[in-house]
């Protein structure tokens, strides 16, 4: 197969399916050959064998055939993985990028609409608040003023808990920490 033809979607699929079928068939044949080897070795006796020696030798040889068949099946799976990865990462990449860019653009437009709506709501709320707090100067001819409200002195339930600082009313600066505590560094 030509490499240029193989690098198309159909070419890569045809190559991987052909290799996969070959590996699966070879694995089945290897497994059958392994069973035949195992059976023949288990029945052949060598002089000086213990009762289970032939079966143990057969198991060792059969294990190698089984490993070989398993590796061929893994190779068949890797052929499918090559086809899937090549299709996803190379052939489908431009289409996936276009879709991702389109989704990104839609999210950006949605965020802009949301911002515009939030700004409109905020502006409407501020306008409504301004109308509710102040009279319209065009209708009254004067600007509204706030009355001078005197704040009442707070009434404390436990006045000793909120006693003012001793230095608060005198205007004297606060003392140094060494005036209050006998620190050895300051002496």
C-alpha positions as CSV (number, residue, x, y, z in Angstrom):
1,X,0.0,0.0,0.0
2,X,1.3,3.5,-0.9
3,X,2.0,5.7,2.1
4,X,0.0,8.6,0.6
5,X,-3.0,6.3,0.3
6,X,-2.4,4.9,3.8
7,X,-2.5,8.4,5.3
8,X,-6.1,8.9,4.3
9,X,-9.0,7.9,6.5
10,X,-9.9,4.9,4.5
11,X,-6.3,3.9,3.9
12,X,-5.5,3.9,7.6
13,X,-8.7,2.1,8.4
14,X,-8.0,-0.6,5.8
15,X,-4.4,-1.0,7.0
16,X,-5.3,-1.3,10.7
17,X,-8.2,-3.7,10.0
18,X,-6.0,-5.9,7.8
19,X,-3.3,-6.0,10.4
20,X,-5.8,-6.6,13.2
21,X,-7.4,-9.6,11.4
22,X,-3.9,-11.0,10.7
23,X,-2.9,-10.7,14.4
24,X,-6.2,-12.2,15.7
25,X,-5.9,-15.1,13.3
26,X,-2.3,-15.7,14.2
27,X,-3.1,-15.6,17.9
28,X,-5.8,-18.2,17.4
29,X,-3.4,-20.5,15.5
30,X,-0.6,-20.0,18.1
31,X,-3.0,-20.9,20.9
32,X,-4.0,-24.1,19.0
33,X,-0.4,-25.0,18.3
34,X,0.4,-24.3,22.0
35,X,-2.3,-26.7,23.1
36,X,-1.0,-29.4,20.8
37,X,2.6,-28.9,22.1
38,X,1.4,-29.0,25.6
39,X,-0.6,-32.2,25.1
40,X,2.3,-34.0,23.4
41,X,4.9,-32.9,25.9
42,X,2.7,-33.9,28.8
43,X,2.4,-37.5,27.4
44,X,6.1,-37.9,26.6
45,X,8.2,-39.3,29.4
46,X,11.9,-38.9,29.8
47,X,13.9,-41.4,31.7
48,X,14.3,-40.4,35.4
49,X,11.1,-38.2,35.5
50,X,9.2,-37.8,38.6
51,X,5.4,-38.2,38.4
52,X,4.6,-34.6,37.5
53,X,7.7,-33.6,35.6
54,X,6.3,-34.1,32.1
55,X,3.2,-32.0,32.9
56,X,5.4,-29.3,34.4
57,X,7.5,-29.1,31.3
58,X,4.3,-29.0,29.2
59,X,3.0,-26.2,31.3
60,X,6.2,-24.2,30.8
61,X,6.2,-24.6,27.1
62,X,2.4,-23.9,26.9
63,X,2.8,-20.7,28.9
64,X,5.2,-19.4,26.3
65,X,2.7,-20.0,23.5
66,X,0.0,-18.5,25.7
67,X,2.1,-15.3,26.2
68,X,2.8,-15.1,22.5
69,X,-0.9,-15.4,21.7
70,X,-1.7,-12.7,24.3
71,X,0.9,-10.4,22.8
72,X,-0.6,-10.9,19.3
73,X,-4.0,-9.9,20.6
74,X,-2.5,-6.8,22.2
75,X,-0.9,-6.0,18.9
76,X,-4.3,-6.3,17.2
77,X,-5.8,-3.9,19.8
78,X,-2.9,-1.5,19.2
79,X,-3.7,-1.5,15.4
80,X,-7.3,-0.3,16.3
81,X,-5.8,2.3,18.6
82,X,-3.5,3.6,15.8
83,X,-6.5,4.0,13.5
84,X,-8.6,5.8,16.2
85,X,-5.8,8.0,17.4
86,X,-4.8,9.0,13.8
87,X,-8.4,9.8,13.0
88,X,-9.0,11.8,16.2
89,X,-5.7,13.6,16.5
90,X,-4.8,14.3,12.8
91,X,-7.8,14.0,10.5
92,X,-10.5,15.3,12.8
93,X,-8.4,18.0,14.4
94,X,-9.4,21.0,12.1
95,X,-13.1,20.3,12.6
96,X,-12.7,20.0,16.4
97,X,-10.7,23.2,16.5
98,X,-13.4,25.0,14.5
99,X,-16.1,23.7,16.9
100,X,-14.1,24.8,19.9
101,X,-13.5,28.2,18.5
102,X,-17.2,28.5,17.7
103,X,-18.2,27.5,21.3
104,X,-15.6,30.0,22.6
105,X,-17.1,32.8,20.5
106,X,-20.6,31.9,21.7
107,X,-19.5,32.0,25.3
108,X,-17.8,35.4,24.7
109,X,-21.0,36.8,23.1
110,X,-23.1,35.5,26.0
111,X,-20.8,37.1,28.5
112,X,-21.1,40.4,26.6
113,X,-24.9,40.2,26.6
114,X,-24.9,39.4,30.3
115,X,-22.6,42.3,31.0
116,X,-24.8,44.7,29.0
117,X,-27.9,43.4,30.7
118,X,-26.3,43.9,34.2
119,X,-25.1,47.4,33.3
120,X,-28.6,48.3,32.1
121,X,-30.2,46.9,35.2
122,X,-27.6,48.8,37.4
123,X,-28.2,52.0,35.5
124,X,-32.0,51.7,35.8
125,X,-31.7,50.9,39.5
126,X,-29.5,54.0,40.0
127,X,-31.8,56.2,38.1
128,X,-34.8,55.0,40.0
129,X,-33.0,55.4,43.3
130,X,-32.0,59.0,42.3
131,X,-35.5,59.8,41.4
132,X,-36.8,58.4,44.7
133,X,-34.3,60.2,46.9
134,X,-34.4,63.7,45.3
135,X,-37.1,65.8,43.9
136,X,-36.8,66.7,40.2
137,X,-35.2,70.2,40.2
138,X,-36.9,71.0,36.9
139,X,-40.3,70.9,38.6
140,X,-39.6,72.6,41.9
141,X,-37.0,75.1,40.7
142,X,-34.6,74.4,43.6
143,X,-32.3,71.6,44.5
144,X,-33.3,69.4,47.4
145,X,-31.3,69.7,50.6
146,X,-30.9,67.3,53.4
147,X,-32.0,68.6,56.8
148,X,-29.3,68.9,59.5
149,X,-30.1,65.9,61.7
150,X,-28.5,65.8,65.1
151,X,-27.4,62.4,66.1
152,X,-28.7,61.5,69.6
153,X,-26.2,60.4,72.2
154,X,-26.1,56.6,72.3
155,X,-27.6,55.1,75.5
156,X,-25.4,52.2,76.6
157,X,-26.9,49.4,78.6
158,X,-23.5,48.6,80.2
159,X,-21.6,51.9,80.3
160,X,-18.5,50.5,81.9
161,X,-17.9,48.2,78.9
162,X,-17.7,51.2,76.6
163,X,-15.8,53.6,78.8
164,X,-13.6,56.0,76.8
165,X,-9.9,55.7,76.9
166,X,-8.1,57.7,79.5
167,X,-6.0,59.5,76.9
168,X,-8.9,60.2,74.6
169,X,-10.1,63.5,76.0
170,X,-6.9,65.0,77.3
171,X,-5.0,65.5,74.1
172,X,-1.9,64.1,75.6
173,X,0.2,61.8,73.4
174,X,0.2,58.1,74.3
175,X,3.1,57.0,76.4
176,X,5.9,54.7,75.4
177,X,5.6,51.0,76.2
178,X,8.6,51.2,78.5
179,X,6.5,53.6,80.7
180,X,4.0,50.8,81.4
181,X,6.2,47.7,81.4
182,X,9.8,47.3,82.7
183,X,11.5,45.9,79.7
184,X,15.2,45.1,80.1
185,X,16.1,46.3,76.6
186,X,14.9,49.8,77.3
187,X,16.7,50.2,80.5
